[in-house]
Amino acid sequence: MDSNLNLPTDLKLIDLDYPFSQKAIATMPAQPRDSARMMVVRRDSDEIVHARVCDLPQWLQAGDQLVLNETKVAQARVVLKRESDGRDFEGLLAEKRENGTWLLMAKNSRKFHVGDLLRLQTEQGAAGAALRCIEKEADGWIVSFADEIDSQAALEASGRTPLPPYILRARGEQSLTQSDAFDRAQYRTTFGQDSRYHSVASPTAGLHFTPELLQNVRATTQRAPAFVTLEVGMGTFKPIETARLADHVMHCERFSVSAATLDRLVSTRPNGRLVVVGTTTVRALESLPSPLPKHDFSGESRLFIQPGYQFKHVDALLTNFHLPRSTLLSLVGALIGLERLKSLYALAQSMDYRFYSYGDAMLIL
């Protein structure tokens, strides 16, 4: 165990680097979902066990509480045809604003003009709803749906799965093709229900769970899984670019936690453990006020968890293998120690574990 785990640090960006082979990027999900490999490590010993996610109940006990992020990823990637000249563009509806407008980040968006109509195109080439360009911003264009329609339904009908770009690049390099219908089914959790927020990425640790695995966890822990909702935004996977971690400006993500989940957080301890699935769930829990509210709670999180952080609501974590120089890697490093985490990542690559969103998992106890 890292003896410096809970000491304050002034980390540099290079501290979040580790040697990585692009061959480790998972381009396809494990089939079935819970057959993904799982490296099990303990913070109080050097023990390492290599298992499968379906084996998770073996490391749980009665009284433990599983907590997951039930946000439902939006079909936020869009292919657009400009009505004035028929030119095609591709982009991402990255953010839904409170006034009903959207931030569109698109390739060659500098060629857009105020008033342009951009019509969504389905994978089969059919025309869908239209977006109207309102004004240019630093990160893209502010757009609105041109007609009085249900925007979520429009995206379900015409939007594409917002797979991380590194998966699409890796597939291209390997000459792999896959239909959007496949990714639409696989890049969503089986339990995702909450679509109040516009998540542009899936809570990927949750992708490993099948209904059967959730049932087995419930049978072992004698507790139903608990859920939070955190809106997964573009910033989740954005690399840190400042030389010092202390200078990084954390992105903002909206989240909500029900009174029922809050009650379970309190009732689990001291006899059981809070077993948290995914870094987005961690951020929601650790962003809660203290003492915990007794009613439904909604808020915004800009929490940047770094080594030295004292966790309040995490006893165990199931998470994927993360990008270098990312806030996600920093969070996991805060739980287990950065140097140990890097050695575990090196071991994982030597044993052909699959990394990132469609990859394998690590259980930290």
N, C-alpha and C positions, 0 to 999 in steps of 0.2 A: 504493500500500500504506500502511496506517495505521502511522505511525511509533511510535505509542503502544500498539501491539497487545499487547506483552508487559510493560507496566508495571503494577505493582500499582495498584488503583483502590479507591475507596470510593463505589461507585455508589448512586444513589437509584432508587427504583421508577420515577420519571418518565423515567429514562434508557432504560427498556425500553418506552416508549410510541412508537407511530408512527401517523400518520394512516391510517385503514383504512375502506374502504367495504364494507358488508355484502354488496354485490353480488358481491364477489370470492370469497365462500365457495362452494366446490364442493359441490353437492348430489348429484352422481352421479360415478362414476369414469370415467376415460377408457376408451374401448373401441377397440381392445384395450388392455390395461393399459400396455404400453410405448409407446403413442402419446402419452402425456402429454408436455407440453412440458418442456424442460429448459434452464434458464439456466446457461451455463457461464462461470465467472469464475475468474481466477487471482489468487492473493494477491500475486504479485510484479509485476503489471502491471495496467493499466486495461482490458485486453481483456475484452469481453463477447461471447459467441456464443449465439445462440438456436437451439436444436436440439430433438430429441425424445429421450426416454429410450432408445429403441431404437438411437440413435446412440452410446450410451455406449462401445462398444468403440473408437471412433475416438480417444478420449482416454486409452486404456489402452495398455500395451506389455508385451512379454514380461517375465515376472518380477514383475509387479504381483500383489498378493493382494487379492481381493475378500472382505470379511468382512460377514456378515449375522446378524441375530437370528432364529433359527428358532422362537421361541415361537409357540404356536398359541392364538389368542384364544378364550376360552371364551364360550359362549352364556349370558352372565351376567345379561342383562336378563330380568326375570321378571314375568309377570302372574299374580297370585295371587287366589284366592277363599277367603275365610274360611269355614270349614265351619259355624261356629255361626250365622251370619246370612246367608251368601251374598254378602257385600259384596266388591267387587273392589278390589284395590290393585295398584300397579305399583312396581317397585323394581329394585335391583341387588344381586346377591350379590357384594359388593365385595372380600371377602377370605376366604380359607380359612385357618383357624387350625390349629395343629399338633395340637390335641386332637380334630380332626374337626368342630368347629363352624364356623359361618360368620358373617360380619358382613353383615347385611341392611340396606341403606339404602333406605327406601321412603317414598313420599309418604303423609302422614297416619299415619305409624307410631306417633304418640302415642296412637292409638286401639287399639293392640295391647295384649294382656294376657298375662301368663305362662301358658303352656299352650295358647294359641291354636294351632289347626291351620290352616295356609295352604297350599292345594293349588295347584300350578302348573297353568297353563292354556296349551294349545298355541295357535298362531295360528288354528287351526280351531275352538277352543273346547273341545277334549277335555281331560279331567282327567288330570293326571300325578301325580308324586310329591308328597308333603306335607312341609312344613316345620313344626317345632314351635318356638314362641317360648320362649326360656329366660330371658333377662334383658335389661333395657334398658341401653344404653351411651350415651355422649355422641353418638357418630356414627350410632347406629342400634340395631338389636336383634341379640343373639346368638341364632342359630337352629341347629337341627340337622335333618337328614333324619329323618323319623319312622320310617322302616323301614330295615332292613338292605339297602341298595341301593348300586349303583355311582353315586355322585353325578355323575361326569362323564357317564355314559350318560344319567342323568336330565335333565341340562341340555341335552345334545345333542337329546334327544327333545322337551323342553318349553320350553327357554329361548329367548330371542330374541337377536338380534345387538346388542351394546352399542355402537351408533353414538354418537358424541359428540353431546351435546344440541344443539350449534349447527347440526349438519346437519339434525336433525329439525325445529328451529325454522325454518330457512331453507326447508326443503321445505314446511312449513305455510304460510309467508308467500307462497310461490309456488304454492300449491295443487297441489303435486306429491305423488303417492302412489307407493309402491313396496313390493312384498311383502318379507317378512322372508327368504324363500327367496333372493331376489335378493341382498340384503345379506349373507346368510350365505355366499354363494359369492364375493362381491366384496370383503368386508371381511376376507378372510383371504389370506395370502400363498400362492403356489402351492407353496412349499417348506416351509411350516411343518409340523413334525413333533413337536416337543417339548411335551408337555402335562403335564410334571411340575409346572409352576407354573400358578397361576390368573391368567392375564392378562386384564384387563378392557378392554383396548384393543389394537388391532393395531399392530405396528411398521410405521408407515404408509409410510415410504420403501421398504420391501420390497414393498409392494403393486404397485409398477410392474413387477416382474420376471415375465416369462413363462419357461417352460422353454426356449424357443428363445433368449431373450436370455441366459440363464445359460450355455447351450451356446456362444453366440458369444463371451461374455466368457472362457470357459474356453479357447476356441480362440485368442483373442488373447493372453491372459496366460500360456498354457501351464501354468496352475495351476487345480485344482478350487477352487470357492468354499469358504471356511471359515465355520464357524458358531459362534456363542455363543448362550446362552439367558439372557435377562433377563426377569423377570416384570414386565410393564407394569401398573402400579397406577394408582389414582385420582389420585395425586399428580403423575403425569407431566404432565397437562394443567391442573393446578390453578394459577390465577393467583397470583402472589406478592402478598401483602397488606401486608407490612411496608414502612415508608417507606424503610428502608435495606436493601439486599440482604444485607448482613452479618448482619442480624437474622432472616432467613428460616430456618425450621427445615425442612430437606430431608426429604422422604418417604424411606422405606426400600424398596428393591426387591432381591429375591433374584436371584442370577445364578450361572451355571456356565459354565466354559470347559474343553473337553476337552484332554487332553494333545496330541492331534493338532493342534488349533488353536494351542495354545501353541507347539508346535514350528514351525509355519508362521510365526508372528509373528517368531520369531528368525531363521528361514532366509530370510525375504523381503529383509531389509536386509543390506548397503547397496545392493544392485543393483536392488531393486524397491521399490515403494511399497505401503503399506497403504491400500487404498481402502475406506473404511468406509461402510456403508449404514445411515443412520439414527442419531438421537441416542441411542436405547436401546443400540445396539451400542457407540457411543462410551463410554457410561457403564460398560458391562461391562468393556471393555478398559482404560479409565483407572482402574478400581477394582482392578485386579490388583496383587498385591504385587510389589515389586522386591527382588532379581532375580526374574524370572519362574519359577514352579514348573515342574517337569518332569513333573508328574503332573496328573490331572484336578483342577480346583480349583472349589470352590463357596464362595460368600460372600454378604454383604449389602452393598449400596451406599447410602450417604447423600451421595454426592459431588455437590456443587453447583458446576458449572463456570461461572466468571465471567471477564470480560475481565481479563487478567493471568495466567491459567492457562497453564502450560507443558505442551502435549500430549506424551505419550510414545509413543502407538501410533496416531496418525492423521496420514497424509500427504495424504489427499484424502477428501472427505466428500460423499456424495450424500444430500440431505435435502429435506424439503418446506418450504413457507413456513409460519411458525409464528405463534401467537397473541401479541399484545402482552402485556407483563407476565408472561411465562412463563419458566420455567427453561430451556426449549428454546431460546427466542430468545437468552437469555444465553449458552448454550453455543455457538451458532453465531456470536454476536458475539465470543466469545473467540477463535474461529478466524480470523475475517476482519476484525474491527474493527466496533464497534457503529455508528459513523457511516456507514461504507461500507455496512454491511448495510441500514441504513435507506434509503439512497439507492437501493440495488438493489431494495428492496421497493417504493419509490415508482415506480421504472421498471417493475417487474413489474405493478403495478396499472394503470399507464398503457397497458400492452400487453395487458391482459386475461388475465394469468396467473391461474390458479385456485388459491386458497389452502386450506390446512389438510388434513385427513386424506385426503379424496378428490381433493386438488388436484395441482398440477404440482410440479416438482422443481427444485432448484438443485444443480449440481455445482461444488464448490469445490476447486480444484487448487493 
